[in-house]
Amino acid sequence: MLVAVINAKLSSRKADENTGSLLAVAFLRQLLNIAYLTAVFFVFRNVESGLLLPLIGAALGLTIPSIVITAKFINRASKGDDK
């Protein structure tokens, strides 16, 4: 969830800037997501309980907060609120 919040903060800071900076932020967000999933993979690959559940949890931990934060961001942007 922390990675999703960091991604949201990066996006909200660059929301009013040009398209080039938005693309750079999108690329950075994907790098953070990949780094997080890779870290989960390497931490849990030798655990007896398996790798599938931690990876599913990590993916859901990235996806669900991102959906909620994006929905709030869109609602705020559509209302014209810059906070």
C-alpha positions as CSV (number, residue, x, y, z in Angstrom):
1,M,0.0,0.0,0.0
2,L,2.9,2.3,0.7
3,V,4.0,2.0,-2.9
4,A,0.5,2.9,-4.1
5,V,0.5,6.0,-1.9
6,I,3.9,7.1,-3.2
7,N,2.7,6.6,-6.8
8,A,-0.4,8.7,-6.1
9,K,1.7,11.5,-4.6
10,L,4.0,11.5,-7.6
11,S,1.0,11.7,-9.9
12,S,-0.8,14.5,-8.0
13,R,2.3,16.7,-8.0
14,K,2.7,16.4,-11.8
15,A,-1.0,16.6,-12.6
16,D,-0.9,20.3,-13.8
17,E,2.3,20.0,-15.7
18,N,3.0,19.2,-19.3
19,T,2.5,15.8,-21.0
20,G,6.2,15.0,-20.9
21,S,6.4,15.1,-17.2
22,L,3.3,13.0,-16.8
23,L,4.9,10.4,-19.0
24,A,8.0,10.4,-16.9
25,V,5.9,10.0,-13.7
26,A,4.0,7.1,-15.3
27,F,7.3,5.4,-16.2
28,L,8.6,6.0,-12.6
29,R,5.4,4.6,-11.2
30,Q,5.8,1.4,-13.2
31,L,9.5,1.1,-12.1
32,L,8.4,1.4,-8.5
33,N,5.7,-1.3,-9.0
34,I,8.2,-3.6,-10.7
35,A,10.8,-3.0,-8.0
36,Y,8.2,-3.8,-5.3
37,L,7.0,-7.0,-7.0
38,T,10.6,-8.1,-7.6
39,A,11.5,-7.5,-3.9
40,V,8.5,-9.6,-2.8
41,F,9.6,-12.3,-5.2
42,F,13.2,-12.5,-3.9
43,V,12.1,-12.3,-0.2
44,F,9.5,-15.0,-0.4
45,R,10.9,-17.4,-3.0
46,N,12.7,-19.6,-0.4
47,V,9.8,-19.6,2.1
48,E,8.2,-23.0,2.6
49,S,4.6,-21.7,2.4
50,G,5.1,-20.7,-1.2
51,L,5.4,-17.7,-3.4
52,L,1.9,-17.4,-4.9
53,L,0.0,-15.9,-2.0
54,P,2.6,-13.1,-1.3
55,L,2.7,-12.2,-4.9
56,I,-1.1,-12.1,-5.1
57,G,-1.1,-10.0,-1.9
58,A,1.5,-7.6,-3.3
59,A,-0.4,-7.2,-6.6
60,L,-3.6,-6.5,-4.8
61,G,-1.8,-4.1,-2.4
62,L,-0.7,-2.2,-5.5
63,T,-4.0,-2.4,-7.4
64,I,-6.8,-1.7,-4.9
65,P,-5.3,1.4,-3.3
66,S,-4.3,2.7,-6.8
67,I,-7.9,2.3,-7.9
68,V,-9.3,4.1,-4.9
69,I,-6.7,6.9,-5.0
70,T,-7.2,7.4,-8.7
71,A,-11.0,7.6,-8.3
72,K,-10.6,10.3,-5.6
73,F,-8.1,12.1,-7.8
74,I,-10.5,12.1,-10.7
75,N,-13.4,13.2,-8.6
76,R,-11.3,16.1,-7.2
77,A,-10.1,17.1,-10.6
78,S,-13.6,17.0,-12.1
79,K,-14.8,19.3,-9.3
80,G,-12.0,21.8,-10.0
81,D,-10.4,21.5,-6.6
82,D,-6.6,21.9,-6.7
83,K,-5.9,20.5,-3.2
